Amino acid sequence: MTDSASTPSTRGGHGSEQAPESYLWPLTALVLVILPQVLVPASVREGPPLLVPVIEGCVALVLLAVAAKPGPVPRGARPLILTLFAVLITANTAAAVRLVTVVLRSTPAGESPPTVTQLLVGAGIVLATNVVTFGLLYWQIDGGGPDGRLAQARPFPDFQFPQTLTDGLGPAHWQPRFPDHLYVAFTNVMAFSPTDTMPLTHRVKGLMAIQSLISLFVIGLVLSRVINILPP
């Protein structure tokens, strides 16, 4: 996954005129998907095991420690951040596999089958985490990450946003920020395809395919099970 190469800044001039991006919103989004996994009682959800929010919480603490240092986030910290985001996605994928397994298997003797509420709440938690974790990863890899997109000689972008195609749709030095990548992740989960933003490199095309497959299995299998449970 090394499609990106360095090239001088094109449309928009020198991106360095835009202020560096804060880690506040990415960390806030991550905390918001961790809290339901911890606070929602297990009796009303069929969701990820406790290990998943523990892993996510550890990642959030490391990111907070990186972002809390005075000055910009060190460039050398980017491999660590990318690795942590990959761990987040792996943990949530394991949670999705567990949920799908619960839906597909026969209920063991002596156990009660999952209820509609448990399945829907569990699926909602997995899908919300799917959106945020992939949004974080897209945000970090697109065009060299938050710092790379502001450099004068930027890597090629991984996504083509509408604001970079047509003058007048955004400021002269517009560059995507975390909310833009979070929206890409959200639309990919809902539509199973890109909407207004196109993936350009093989690596983000592969990641978007994986994200769509996770949501497709969760939405398709959970909804089919819920329809079978609901009374006619």
KEBAGU-183984 format. One line per field, with one value per residue (C-alpha): residue number from 1; residue in one letter; y, x, z. Coordinates in Angstrom, 2 decimals. Example, Ala and Ser with C-alpha at 12.3 -4.5 7.8 and 13.67 -1.06 7.14 Angstrom:
resi c(1/2)
resn c(A/S)
Y c(-4.50/-1.06)
X c(12.30/13.67)
Z c(7.80/7.14)
END
This chain:
resi c(1/2/3/4/5/6/7/8/9/10/11/12/13/14/15/16/17/18/19/20/21/22/23/24/25/26/27/28/29/30/31/32/33/34/35/36/37/38/39/40/41/42/43/44/45/46/47/48/49/50/51/52/53/54/55/56/57/58/59/60/61/62/63/64/65/66/67/68/69/70/71/72/73/74/75/76/77/78/79/80/81/82/83/84/85/86/87/88/89/90/91/92/93/94/95/96/97/98/99/100/101/102/103/104/105/106/107/108/109/110/111/112/113/114/115/116/117/118/119/120/121/122/123/124/125/126/127/128/129/130/131/132/133/134/135/136/137/138/139/140/141/142/143/144/145/146/147/148/149/150/151/152/153/154/155/156/157/158/159/160/161/162/163/164/165/166/167/168/169/170/171/172/173/174/175/176/177/178/179/180/181/182/183/184/185/186/187/188/189/190/191/192/193/194/195/196/197/198/199/200/201/202/203/204/205/206/207/208/209/210/211/212/213/214/215/216/217/218/219/220/221/222/223/224/225/226/227/228/229/230/231/232)
resn c(M/T/D/S/A/S/T/P/S/T/R/G/G/H/G/S/E/Q/A/P/E/S/Y/L/W/P/L/T/A/L/V/L/V/I/L/P/Q/V/L/V/P/A/S/V/R/E/G/P/P/L/L/V/P/V/I/E/G/C/V/A/L/V/L/L/A/V/A/A/K/P/G/P/V/P/R/G/A/R/P/L/I/L/T/L/F/A/V/L/I/T/A/N/T/A/A/A/V/R/L/V/T/V/V/L/R/S/T/P/A/G/E/S/P/P/T/V/T/Q/L/L/V/G/A/G/I/V/L/A/T/N/V/V/T/F/G/L/L/Y/W/Q/I/D/G/G/G/P/D/G/R/L/A/Q/A/R/P/F/P/D/F/Q/F/P/Q/T/L/T/D/G/L/G/P/A/H/W/Q/P/R/F/P/D/H/L/Y/V/A/F/T/N/V/M/A/F/S/P/T/D/T/M/P/L/T/H/R/V/K/G/L/M/A/I/Q/S/L/I/S/L/F/V/I/G/L/V/L/S/R/V/I/N/I/L/P/P)
Y c(0.00/2.62/4.43/7.90/9.80/13.31/16.07/19.85/21.42/21.91/23.71/25.90/27.04/26.36/24.39/25.59/28.74/26.63/26.13/22.69/20.37/19.59/16.05/17.17/16.01/12.66/11.87/13.04/10.76/7.81/8.40/8.64/5.16/3.67/4.92/2.90/-0.28/0.30/1.93/-0.05/-3.10/-6.46/-7.52/-5.15/-5.65/-8.44/-6.49/-6.65/-8.30/-6.13/-6.57/-4.37/-1.17/-1.82/-1.83/1.27/3.05/2.29/3.66/6.82/7.34/6.96/9.41/11.84/11.60/12.24/15.15/16.73/17.45/21.16/22.05/19.97/16.20/14.78/13.28/10.27/9.49/8.85/5.15/4.57/6.35/4.34/1.12/2.08/2.80/-0.58/-2.19/-0.38/-1.70/-5.23/-5.16/-3.91/-6.45/-9.18/-7.75/-7.81/-11.44/-12.35/-10.67/-12.40/-15.74/-15.21/-14.51/-17.57/-20.22/-22.25/-21.24/-23.79/-25.75/-23.90/-20.48/-17.83/-16.59/-12.95/-10.50/-7.86/-5.14/-6.95/-7.49/-3.95/-2.29/-4.57/-3.90/-0.15/-0.17/-2.16/0.04/3.30/2.05/0.95/4.51/6.22/3.83/3.89/7.66/7.99/5.82/7.72/10.98/9.78/8.26/10.68/12.77/11.99/12.73/16.05/17.42/16.04/17.77/21.14/20.74/22.72/19.54/17.29/13.59/12.77/12.70/9.40/10.98/13.47/15.86/18.14/21.29/20.40/19.88/23.16/26.68/28.46/25.39/26.11/28.47/28.74/26.68/24.18/20.82/17.98/17.62/14.90/15.64/15.22/11.80/10.80/11.63/9.49/6.59/7.13/7.20/4.13/2.21/3.37/3.19/0.51/2.83/6.32/9.17/12.68/11.77/9.37/7.02/7.43/4.95/1.20/1.32/3.39/1.42/-1.75/-0.20/1.05/-2.44/-3.99/-1.40/-2.01/-5.79/-5.47/-3.28/-5.43/-8.61/-6.89/-5.04/-7.88/-10.76/-8.87/-7.39/-10.78/-12.32/-9.44/-9.90/-13.61/-12.84/-10.17/-11.51/-11.49)
X c(0.00/2.49/0.70/1.56/4.50/5.73/4.63/4.54/1.34/-1.17/-4.49/-4.75/-1.13/0.85/-1.24/1.01/-1.14/-3.84/-3.61/-2.48/-5.32/-6.16/-6.58/-9.54/-12.33/-10.75/-10.27/-13.82/-15.26/-13.26/-14.43/-18.06/-17.93/-16.13/-18.64/-21.68/-19.58/-18.81/-22.01/-24.75/-25.59/-24.74/-28.35/-29.60/-26.92/-25.19/-22.05/-18.28/-16.60/-14.97/-11.56/-12.60/-13.37/-10.26/-8.12/-9.89/-9.40/-5.66/-5.40/-7.27/-4.85/-1.80/-3.27/-4.01/-0.41/0.88/-1.47/-0.90/2.77/3.40/3.77/2.79/2.51/5.97/6.27/7.97/4.80/2.78/3.77/2.69/-0.63/-1.28/-0.52/-2.92/-5.70/-5.06/-5.42/-8.74/-10.05/-8.86/-10.58/-13.86/-13.67/-13.34/-16.42/-18.31/-17.28/-18.50/-21.86/-22.28/-21.37/-24.07/-26.61/-25.69/-25.22/-27.95/-28.73/-27.17/-29.52/-30.30/-29.49/-31.95/-31.62/-30.60/-33.50/-34.28/-33.00/-29.73/-29.08/-29.97/-27.96/-24.99/-25.12/-25.40/-22.29/-20.26/-21.35/-20.68/-17.22/-16.69/-17.40/-15.14/-12.17/-12.04/-12.61/-9.56/-7.49/-8.57/-7.73/-4.22/-3.24/-4.85/-2.12/0.42/-1.86/-2.80/0.75/1.55/-1.49/-0.18/3.36/4.48/5.53/2.61/2.20/-0.48/-3.93/-5.70/-9.16/-10.55/-12.91/-15.31/-13.68/-10.40/-12.09/-13.95/-12.94/-15.46/-16.56/-14.08/-11.29/-8.24/-6.11/-8.80/-7.63/-9.79/-9.98/-11.21/-14.96/-14.53/-12.92/-15.49/-18.24/-16.51/-16.46/-20.14/-21.36/-19.28/-21.03/-24.50/-24.16/-21.41/-19.68/-18.17/-20.63/-19.25/-15.60/-13.64/-10.87/-7.76/-5.19/-5.22/-4.80/-7.90/-9.92/-8.96/-9.77/-13.14/-13.92/-13.09/-15.19/-18.16/-17.90/-17.96/-21.06/-22.73/-22.40/-23.52/-26.49/-27.62/-27.39/-28.62/-31.62/-32.56/-32.39/-34.45/-37.11/-37.32/-37.71/-40.39/-43.96/-45.92)
Z c(0.00/-1.16/-3.97/-2.67/-4.13/-3.55/-5.89/-5.68/-4.45/-7.28/-6.94/-3.87/-3.66/-0.52/1.94/4.76/4.98/6.63/10.38/11.62/12.52/16.14/17.43/19.56/17.22/16.31/20.01/20.79/18.10/19.43/23.00/21.83/20.28/23.30/25.89/24.68/24.67/28.35/29.60/27.81/29.96/28.42/29.03/26.31/23.70/21.84/21.25/21.46/24.44/27.09/25.45/22.49/24.46/26.59/23.43/22.13/25.44/25.41/21.88/22.91/25.84/23.59/21.06/23.87/25.08/21.54/20.92/24.36/23.67/22.96/19.29/16.24/16.44/15.66/12.18/13.71/15.67/12.50/12.10/15.71/15.10/11.93/13.81/16.60/14.09/12.45/15.90/16.36/13.05/13.84/17.24/15.77/12.94/15.56/17.30/13.98/13.38/16.87/16.24/12.88/14.51/17.15/14.40/12.33/15.02/16.60/20.16/22.55/24.77/27.98/26.54/25.40/21.82/21.37/21.38/18.76/21.11/21.76/18.06/17.00/19.78/19.12/15.39/16.00/18.20/15.66/12.74/14.61/15.54/11.93/10.75/13.30/13.07/9.28/9.31/11.57/9.24/6.10/7.89/8.73/5.36/2.87/1.28/3.97/6.92/8.56/8.43/4.98/3.46/4.73/3.38/0.36/-1.48/-0.64/-1.49/-4.02/-2.39/-1.75/-2.10/-4.60/-2.81/-4.75/-3.31/-5.07/-8.45/-8.99/-8.03/-5.83/-3.84/-1.06/0.03/-2.20/0.19/1.18/2.47/3.88/7.65/9.97/9.53/5.76/6.15/8.77/6.26/3.62/6.08/6.96/3.36/2.53/5.33/4.29/0.49/0.25/-2.23/-2.48/-2.98/-3.61/-2.84/-5.04/-3.84/-6.01/-4.71/-4.40/-0.65/0.08/-2.48/-0.61/2.77/1.55/0.20/3.59/5.42/3.11/3.55/7.34/7.28/4.62/6.70/9.90/8.37/6.10/8.58/11.64/9.82/8.38/11.87/13.33/10.64/11.50/15.21/14.83/15.01/11.71)
END
